Amino acid sequence: MSDTLSNIGPMYRKRGLNTDAQLINDRIAAAQVVHEEFRASELPALLRTAMGRAVPGDLEGLIGEVKKVDPTFDANAGMPEMIILASAILRQVIDDGESVGNRATLATVVAAFGGLRTFEADVELVDHAQRMLTRRQDTGLPVVSTIKHAKRPSLDDDHGLLLAAAQQNNFSSAHAPLKKILDSGPVYTEKAYSTLTLQFNGLVSAHNLLVEQMNAHWWVLNGWSLDAGRSFSDLPAADVAIRVGIELARLTKSSPLGLFAAPALLFRVLEKAGFNPKEVVRLGDVVKASSIDWRQGWASGWLDAADSALLLPVTLAVAMAVDANDEVDWEPRYERASGVSPGASVELLGLARQVYLESLLQPHISA
């Protein structure tokens, strides 16, 4: 059993739940099964439950595993337990890494929205996810000091056997070494081509990454909005905070978890445009800073996406404001859907980074 899942017991005690020790062990066993069978499509439900915002149908697999040993378990009455189990499973999925774990890491940071939403059963979960995200962003491409090649197999013994058989006119003995010698050519060639393909793919990846980073470098230095076709300094600060996150994500598609240096790049663009990156703005106002036509083209497609409220809080706020023609009645609807107050205060840099991360997550969400 993983150390993360074994911490479920202490999480019960921290939450003040007086659950029988054997039942807790049974819950841990159920969480282990769900973790082993976890799929990326279950991530939104897991996040919602861990945040205490589960909807009917979330984590039916976990409920089913719990009921195998506790048929009387009521998911509604036992929601505090479900939150604990979901939080522990989510942390374990994050630690797993690989494709699903990386997506879970990014999604957890995005869902927390800079601390505006929390995971009550595991208050350190977001910080942990942020550390893992930073570490994985910083990994980059492996540094290869030497290029390896496929070595040609030694056939000296087979040549000797073949020569001896030929001298003795023993054709039956010659068959095996001759076949091995003839087969070795195509096999060696295939291995060589495979090695070259891997090396060239690595070069292509490194080249693409370098081109993207150079494009991002010139974008920062130019201070020019690719979408607006104007200098960032000619746009309102709140408008720039949203645009820079979107544009940087588009420039760096080879980094699915985002750039380690993204906060510094976003800070530099905002500062170069003449804005204070630490300036605090009201969320409900900032999402209306850009022209409504541009916002409609960018965000409206996410208005009805099933997981927008959870995974794209800023994008959804923009979409709802556009849908209401910027009338204030969108704000209470947004707060009910997302759990985030439109009156919340956010820094320009924090907003830019949030939009940047949401943009990276969008390809994994069905609009």
C-alpha positions as CSV (number, residue, x, y, z in Angstrom):
1,M,0.0,0.0,0.0
2,S,1.3,3.5,-0.8
3,D,2.2,5.9,1.9
4,T,-0.3,8.4,0.6
5,L,-3.3,6.0,1.0
6,S,-2.0,4.8,4.3
7,N,-2.4,8.4,5.6
8,I,-6.2,8.1,5.2
9,G,-6.5,7.0,8.9
10,P,-4.8,10.2,10.3
11,M,-7.0,12.2,7.9
12,Y,-10.1,10.7,9.5
13,R,-8.8,11.8,13.0
14,K,-8.0,15.3,11.8
15,R,-11.5,15.6,10.5
16,G,-12.9,14.5,13.8
17,L,-14.6,11.3,12.4
18,N,-15.0,8.5,15.0
19,T,-15.1,5.8,12.4
20,D,-14.3,2.2,13.5
21,A,-10.7,1.2,12.7
22,Q,-11.7,-1.8,10.7
23,L,-14.1,0.3,8.6
24,I,-11.2,2.7,7.9
25,N,-9.0,-0.2,6.8
26,D,-11.9,-1.3,4.5
27,R,-12.1,2.2,3.1
28,I,-8.4,2.2,2.4
29,A,-8.7,-1.1,0.6
30,A,-11.5,0.4,-1.6
31,A,-9.4,3.5,-2.3
32,Q,-6.5,1.2,-3.4
33,V,-8.7,-0.6,-5.9
34,V,-10.1,2.7,-7.3
35,H,-6.6,4.1,-7.6
36,E,-5.3,1.1,-9.5
37,E,-8.2,1.3,-12.0
38,F,-8.2,5.1,-12.2
39,R,-8.7,6.6,-15.7
40,A,-8.2,10.2,-16.9
41,S,-11.9,10.6,-17.6
42,E,-12.6,10.2,-13.9
43,L,-10.4,13.2,-12.9
44,P,-13.1,15.9,-12.9
45,A,-15.3,13.8,-10.6
46,L,-12.4,13.0,-8.3
47,L,-11.5,16.7,-8.1
48,R,-15.1,17.8,-7.4
49,T,-15.4,15.3,-4.6
50,A,-12.1,16.2,-3.0
51,M,-13.2,19.8,-3.0
52,G,-16.6,19.0,-1.5
53,R,-18.5,19.9,-4.6
54,A,-19.6,16.4,-5.8
55,V,-22.6,16.0,-8.0
56,P,-24.8,12.9,-8.4
57,G,-22.9,10.2,-10.3
58,D,-19.4,11.3,-9.2
59,L,-17.2,8.4,-8.0
60,E,-19.7,5.6,-8.4
61,G,-16.8,3.2,-8.6
62,L,-15.5,4.3,-5.2
63,I,-19.0,4.1,-3.6
64,G,-19.4,0.6,-5.1
65,E,-16.1,-0.6,-3.6
66,V,-17.0,0.8,-0.2
67,K,-20.4,-0.9,-0.3
68,K,-18.8,-4.3,-1.1
69,V,-17.8,-4.5,2.6
70,D,-20.3,-2.0,4.0
71,P,-23.6,-2.4,2.2
72,T,-25.3,0.2,4.4
73,F,-22.9,3.0,3.4
74,D,-24.8,6.1,2.4
75,A,-22.7,8.4,0.1
76,N,-24.7,11.5,1.1
77,A,-24.4,10.9,4.8
78,G,-20.8,9.7,4.4
79,M,-19.7,12.7,2.3
80,P,-17.0,13.7,4.8
81,E,-15.5,10.2,4.3
82,M,-15.8,10.5,0.5
83,I,-14.0,13.8,0.6
84,I,-11.1,12.2,2.6
85,L,-10.9,9.2,0.2
86,A,-11.0,11.3,-2.9
87,S,-8.3,13.6,-1.6
88,A,-6.0,10.7,-0.8
89,I,-6.6,9.1,-4.2
90,L,-6.0,12.4,-5.9
91,R,-2.7,12.9,-4.1
92,Q,-1.6,9.4,-5.1
93,V,-2.6,10.0,-8.7
94,I,-0.5,13.2,-8.7
95,D,2.5,11.3,-7.3
96,D,2.2,8.6,-9.9
97,G,3.3,11.0,-12.7
98,E,3.1,9.8,-16.3
99,S,0.3,11.2,-18.5
100,V,-2.7,10.9,-16.1
101,G,-0.7,12.0,-13.1
102,N,0.7,15.1,-14.9
103,R,-2.8,16.1,-16.0
104,A,-4.1,15.6,-12.4
105,T,-1.2,17.8,-11.1
106,L,-2.1,20.6,-13.6
107,A,-5.8,20.3,-13.0
108,T,-5.4,20.5,-9.2
109,V,-3.4,23.7,-9.4
110,V,-5.9,25.2,-11.9
111,A,-9.0,24.1,-9.8
112,A,-7.6,25.8,-6.7
113,F,-7.5,29.1,-8.6
114,G,-4.7,30.7,-6.6
115,G,-6.2,29.7,-3.3
116,L,-9.8,30.9,-4.0
117,R,-10.9,27.3,-3.7
118,T,-9.5,24.8,-1.2
119,F,-9.3,21.1,-0.4
120,E,-10.4,20.9,3.2
121,A,-9.5,17.3,3.9
122,D,-5.9,17.9,2.7
123,V,-5.0,21.5,3.1
124,E,-1.5,20.9,1.8
125,L,-2.7,19.2,-1.4
126,V,-2.5,22.3,-3.6
127,D,1.0,23.2,-2.4
128,H,2.1,19.7,-3.1
129,A,0.6,19.8,-6.6
130,Q,2.3,23.1,-7.2
131,R,5.7,21.7,-6.2
132,M,5.2,18.6,-8.4
133,L,4.1,20.9,-11.3
134,T,7.2,23.1,-10.9
135,R,9.5,20.1,-10.7
136,R,8.0,18.5,-13.8
137,Q,8.0,21.7,-15.8
138,D,11.7,22.1,-14.9
139,T,12.6,18.6,-16.2
140,G,12.6,19.6,-19.8
141,L,14.4,17.4,-22.4
142,P,17.0,14.9,-21.1
143,V,20.6,16.0,-21.7
144,V,22.4,13.4,-23.8
145,S,26.2,13.5,-23.7
146,T,26.7,10.9,-26.3
147,I,24.7,9.5,-29.2
148,K,24.5,5.7,-29.1
149,H,24.3,3.5,-32.2
150,A,23.2,0.0,-32.8
151,K,26.3,-2.3,-32.8
152,R,26.6,-4.9,-35.5
153,P,26.4,-8.4,-33.9
154,S,29.6,-10.5,-33.9
155,L,29.3,-13.4,-36.4
156,D,32.8,-14.8,-36.1
157,D,31.7,-18.1,-34.6
158,D,29.0,-18.5,-37.3
159,H,31.5,-17.8,-40.1
160,G,33.8,-20.4,-38.6
161,L,31.0,-23.0,-38.5
162,L,30.0,-22.2,-42.1
163,L,33.5,-22.5,-43.4
164,A,34.1,-25.8,-41.6
165,A,30.8,-27.2,-43.0
166,A,31.7,-26.0,-46.5
167,Q,35.1,-27.7,-46.4
168,Q,33.4,-30.9,-45.4
169,N,30.6,-30.5,-47.9
170,N,28.2,-30.8,-45.0
171,F,25.3,-28.8,-46.2
172,S,23.0,-29.7,-43.3
173,S,25.5,-28.3,-40.8
174,A,25.9,-25.2,-42.9
175,H,22.2,-24.4,-42.9
176,A,22.0,-22.9,-39.3
177,P,25.1,-20.6,-39.4
178,L,24.2,-19.5,-43.0
179,K,20.7,-18.6,-42.0
180,K,21.9,-16.7,-38.9
181,I,24.4,-14.7,-41.1
182,L,21.8,-13.9,-43.7
183,D,19.2,-12.9,-41.2
184,S,21.6,-10.7,-39.3
185,G,21.7,-8.1,-42.1
186,P,18.0,-7.1,-42.1
187,V,17.8,-7.3,-38.3
188,Y,20.8,-5.0,-37.9
189,T,19.5,-2.6,-40.5
190,E,16.1,-2.5,-38.8
191,K,17.7,-1.8,-35.4
192,A,19.9,0.9,-37.0
193,Y,16.9,2.6,-38.6
194,S,15.0,2.4,-35.3
195,T,17.9,4.0,-33.4
196,L,18.2,6.8,-36.1
197,T,14.5,7.4,-35.9
198,L,14.6,7.9,-32.1
199,Q,17.6,10.2,-32.4
200,F,16.0,12.3,-35.2
201,N,12.7,12.5,-33.2
202,G,14.7,13.8,-30.3
203,L,16.4,16.4,-32.5
204,V,13.0,17.4,-33.9
205,S,11.5,17.8,-30.4
206,A,14.5,19.8,-29.3
207,H,14.3,22.0,-32.4
208,N,10.6,22.6,-31.9
209,L,11.1,23.5,-28.2
210,L,13.9,25.8,-29.1
211,V,11.8,27.6,-31.8
212,E,8.9,28.0,-29.4
213,Q,11.2,29.4,-26.7
214,M,12.7,31.8,-29.1
215,N,9.2,32.9,-30.3
216,A,8.2,33.4,-26.7
217,H,11.4,35.4,-26.0
218,W,10.8,37.8,-28.9
219,W,7.1,38.1,-27.9
220,V,8.2,39.2,-24.5
221,L,10.7,41.7,-25.8
222,N,8.3,43.1,-28.4
223,G,5.4,43.6,-26.0
224,W,3.0,43.1,-28.9
225,S,-0.3,41.4,-28.7
226,L,-0.7,38.8,-31.4
227,D,-4.5,38.7,-31.0
228,A,-5.1,42.5,-30.7
229,G,-2.4,43.5,-33.2
230,R,-1.5,46.3,-30.9
231,S,1.1,47.0,-28.2
232,F,0.1,45.7,-24.8
233,S,0.8,49.2,-23.5
234,D,-2.1,50.5,-25.5
235,L,-4.6,48.1,-23.8
236,P,-6.2,48.1,-20.4
237,A,-4.2,46.3,-17.7
238,A,-7.0,43.7,-17.0
239,D,-7.4,43.0,-20.7
240,V,-3.6,42.4,-21.0
241,A,-3.6,40.0,-18.0
242,I,-6.0,37.7,-19.8
243,R,-4.5,38.0,-23.3
244,V,-0.9,37.3,-22.2
245,G,-1.9,34.0,-20.6
246,I,-3.7,32.9,-23.7
247,E,-1.0,34.0,-26.1
248,L,1.9,32.5,-24.2
249,A,0.1,29.1,-24.1
250,R,-0.4,29.2,-27.9
251,L,3.3,30.0,-28.3
252,T,4.5,27.0,-26.2
253,K,2.5,24.0,-27.3
254,S,5.5,21.6,-26.8
255,S,5.3,22.1,-23.1
256,P,1.9,20.5,-22.0
257,L,2.5,21.3,-18.4
258,G,3.7,24.8,-19.1
259,L,7.0,26.6,-18.9
260,F,8.9,26.7,-15.6
261,A,9.7,30.3,-16.5
262,A,6.1,31.3,-17.3
263,P,5.4,33.4,-14.2
264,A,8.6,35.4,-14.9
265,L,7.7,35.9,-18.6
266,L,4.2,37.0,-17.8
267,F,5.6,39.4,-15.1
268,R,8.0,40.8,-17.6
269,V,5.2,41.4,-20.3
270,L,3.0,43.2,-17.8
271,E,5.8,45.3,-16.4
272,K,7.1,46.2,-19.8
273,A,3.6,47.4,-20.8
274,G,3.7,49.8,-17.9
275,F,1.5,47.8,-15.4
276,N,2.1,46.7,-11.9
277,P,1.9,42.9,-12.0
278,K,0.9,42.9,-8.3
279,E,-2.0,45.2,-8.8
280,V,-5.2,43.8,-7.3
281,V,-8.4,43.8,-9.3
282,R,-11.9,42.5,-8.8
283,L,-12.6,39.3,-10.7
284,G,-16.1,40.3,-11.8
285,D,-14.7,43.5,-13.4
286,V,-11.5,42.1,-15.0
287,V,-13.3,39.5,-17.0
288,K,-15.2,42.3,-18.8
289,A,-12.1,44.4,-19.6
290,S,-11.7,43.1,-23.2
291,S,-14.0,43.8,-26.1
292,I,-17.1,41.7,-26.0
293,D,-16.6,40.4,-29.5
294,W,-13.1,39.1,-28.8
295,R,-14.2,37.6,-25.5
296,Q,-17.1,35.9,-27.3
297,G,-14.8,34.3,-29.8
298,W,-12.5,33.0,-27.1
299,A,-14.7,31.9,-24.3
300,S,-18.3,31.3,-25.4
301,G,-17.6,27.8,-26.5
302,W,-16.9,26.8,-22.9
303,L,-20.2,28.1,-21.5
304,D,-21.9,24.7,-21.5
305,A,-18.9,22.5,-21.1
306,A,-19.5,20.0,-18.3
307,D,-16.4,20.7,-16.3
308,S,-15.8,24.4,-17.0
309,A,-16.9,25.5,-13.6
310,L,-14.4,23.2,-12.0
311,L,-11.4,23.4,-14.3
312,L,-11.8,26.7,-16.2
313,P,-13.0,29.2,-13.6
314,V,-11.8,32.4,-15.4
315,T,-12.8,31.1,-18.8
316,L,-16.3,30.3,-17.5
317,A,-16.5,33.8,-15.9
318,V,-15.7,35.4,-19.2
319,A,-18.2,33.2,-21.0
320,M,-21.0,33.9,-18.5
321,A,-20.4,37.7,-18.6
322,V,-20.6,37.6,-22.4
323,D,-23.7,35.5,-22.3
324,A,-25.4,38.1,-20.0
325,N,-24.1,40.9,-22.3
326,D,-22.1,42.1,-19.3
327,E,-25.1,42.6,-17.1
328,V,-24.5,41.9,-13.4
329,D,-27.0,39.0,-13.2
330,W,-24.3,36.6,-14.4
331,E,-22.4,37.0,-11.1
332,P,-24.7,35.0,-8.7
333,R,-25.1,32.3,-11.3
334,Y,-21.3,32.1,-11.6
335,E,-20.8,31.9,-7.9
336,R,-23.3,29.1,-7.6
337,A,-21.7,27.1,-10.4
338,S,-18.0,27.6,-9.4
339,G,-18.0,28.4,-5.7
340,V,-15.9,31.5,-6.5
341,S,-17.1,35.0,-5.7
342,P,-17.0,37.5,-8.6
343,G,-16.0,40.0,-5.9
344,A,-12.8,38.1,-5.2
345,S,-9.6,40.1,-5.4
346,V,-6.9,38.8,-7.8
347,E,-3.5,40.1,-8.8
348,L,-2.9,40.8,-12.4
349,L,0.0,38.3,-12.5
350,G,-2.0,35.7,-10.7
351,L,-4.8,36.2,-13.2
352,A,-2.4,35.9,-16.2
353,R,-0.9,32.7,-14.8
354,Q,-4.4,31.2,-14.1
355,V,-5.5,31.9,-17.7
356,Y,-2.2,30.5,-19.0
357,L,-2.7,27.2,-17.1
358,E,-6.4,27.0,-18.1
359,S,-5.4,27.4,-21.7
360,L,-3.0,24.4,-21.3
361,L,-5.8,22.3,-19.8
362,Q,-8.5,23.2,-22.4
363,P,-7.4,20.5,-25.0
364,H,-8.2,17.9,-22.4
365,I,-11.8,19.1,-21.7
366,S,-14.7,18.5,-24.0
367,A,-16.3,21.8,-25.0
